[in-house]
Amino acid sequence: MSTPPTNSEYMLLFKGTLWDRELSPEELQQVMTRWMNWLGRLTQEGKVKAAHPLGNQGKVITWKKGAPIDGPFAESKEAIGGYFLLQVSEEEALEIAKECPALKYGVAVEVRPIVDQCASMERVYMEHAIGSSK
């Protein structure tokens, strides 16, 4: 049996697009300076593979009555404002998420592992394997 790698890929999803509305320009500058220093340090340490903000406007495509539609739209507190793609262990990804400078202003950070295959495709393979063995 092989040992799992100590470093994997995790995505931090930053939720909340209106968190800064109540901050003064000076407070916002301080938070954003801390954010850029945080990202810069993590990048310099080789832990961040990619990081980008996302626009506040977007479309969600769903299925209703036999056709795709635009919507429903996420509330601003649930909208994803950006992401970091990390190459670290799960424990380190969680610790990095706790360092987010905007947490105390309402941003939530979701930590998700990057997997080789989606759960639905794994299910297809498992059901195919079970069906083939009968």
C-alpha positions as a printed Julia matrix, in Angstrom:
134×3 Matrix{Float64}:
   0.0     0.0     0.0
   1.39    3.39   -0.93
   1.54    6.38    1.39
  -0.67    9.29    0.31
   1.2    12.46   -0.61
   1.55   15.02    2.17
   0.75   17.86   -0.21
  -2.42   17.83   -2.28
  -4.42   20.49   -4.02
  -7.12   22.44   -2.2
  -9.22   25.33   -3.36
 -10.16   28.17   -1.05
 -13.39   29.78   -2.23
 -13.97   33.24   -0.8
 -17.69   33.8    -0.3
 -19.25   37.19    0.19
 -19.02   40.01   -2.33
 -20.33   42.94   -0.27
 -18.22   42.46    2.86
 -16.39   45.77    2.41
 -19.42   48.08    2.12
 -19.33   49.23    5.76
 -15.58   49.84    5.87
 -14.06   53.29    5.65
 -11.56   53.84    2.83
  -8.74   53.63    5.39
 -10.04   50.34    6.87
 -10.49   48.89    3.38
  -6.93   49.89    2.45
  -5.6    48.19    5.6
  -7.53   44.96    4.94
  -6.51   44.84    1.28
  -2.87   45.5     2.16
  -2.99   42.57    4.62
  -4.72   40.45    1.94
  -2.05   41.19   -0.68
   0.75   40.56    1.84
  -0.91   37.26    2.79
  -1.23   36.19   -0.85
   2.31   37.35   -1.61
   3.76   35.34    1.29
   1.85   32.19    0.32
   2.89   32.57   -3.31
   6.54   33.12   -2.37
   6.39   29.98   -0.21
   5.17   28.02   -3.26
   1.8    27.18   -1.71
  -0.44   29.1    -4.12
  -0.68   27.73   -7.67
  -3.3    30.25   -8.8
  -5.41   33.01   -7.31
  -7.94   35.32   -8.94
 -10.82   37.55   -7.96
 -14.13   36.93   -9.7
 -16.54   39.57  -10.93
 -19.62   40.25   -8.79
 -21.96   39.69  -11.73
 -22.52   36.28  -13.23
 -25.12   33.8   -14.41
 -26.23   30.52  -12.93
 -27.69   28.07  -15.42
 -30.3    25.66  -14.06
 -32.88   23.34  -15.62
 -36.58   24.03  -15.35
 -39.5    22.68  -17.36
 -37.26   20.96  -19.88
 -34.99   23.88  -20.74
 -31.96   25.67  -19.31
 -32.64   29.03  -17.65
 -30.56   31.83  -16.13
 -30.87   31.88  -12.35
 -31.56   31.7    -9.52
 -28.89   34.14   -8.45
 -26.84   33.66   -5.3
 -27.2    36.09   -2.43
 -24.18   38.36   -2.12
 -23.09   36.56    1.07
 -23.03   33.24   -0.83
 -21.54   34.53   -4.09
 -17.94   33.49   -4.68
 -15.72   36.54   -4.92
 -12.46   34.76   -5.7
 -10.27   31.75   -5.08
  -6.82   30.48   -4.21
  -5.64   27.14   -5.59
  -3.21   25.75   -3.02
  -0.74   22.89   -3.08
  -0.63   21.97    0.6
  -1.96   19.39    3.04
  -5.56   19.56    4.22
  -4.48   20.74    7.66
  -2.39   23.53    6.15
  -5.22   24.55    3.81
  -7.51   24.92    6.84
  -4.91   26.96    8.72
  -4.37   29.21    5.69
  -8.13   29.74    5.38
  -8.25   30.86    9.03
  -5.7    33.58    8.19
  -7.99   35.31    5.66
  -7.88   39.03    6.52
 -11.56   39.55    5.61
 -13.05   36.81    7.83
 -14.02   39.22   10.58
 -15.82   41.41    8.03
 -18.17   38.68    6.8
 -16.2    36.74    4.19
 -16.52   32.97    4.52
 -13.79   30.68    3.2
 -14.8    27.28    1.87
 -11.97   24.73    1.69
 -12.46   22.03   -0.94
 -10.1    19.27   -2.07
  -9.31   18.96   -5.75
 -10.1    15.38   -6.75
  -9.18   13.35   -9.81
 -12.77   12.5   -10.59
 -16.21   13.79   -9.64
 -18.34   11.65   -7.33
 -20.91   10.97  -10.08
 -18.26    9.52  -12.4
 -16.87    7.41   -9.56
 -20.38    6.03   -9.08
 -20.61    5.19  -12.79
 -17.32    3.28  -12.62
 -18.33    1.47   -9.42
 -21.71    0.44  -10.82
 -20.05   -0.67  -14.06
 -17.45   -2.69  -12.12
 -20.15   -4.32   -9.99
 -22.26   -5.07  -13.06
 -19.26   -6.55  -14.91
 -18.41   -8.88  -12.05
 -21.84  -10.55  -12.02
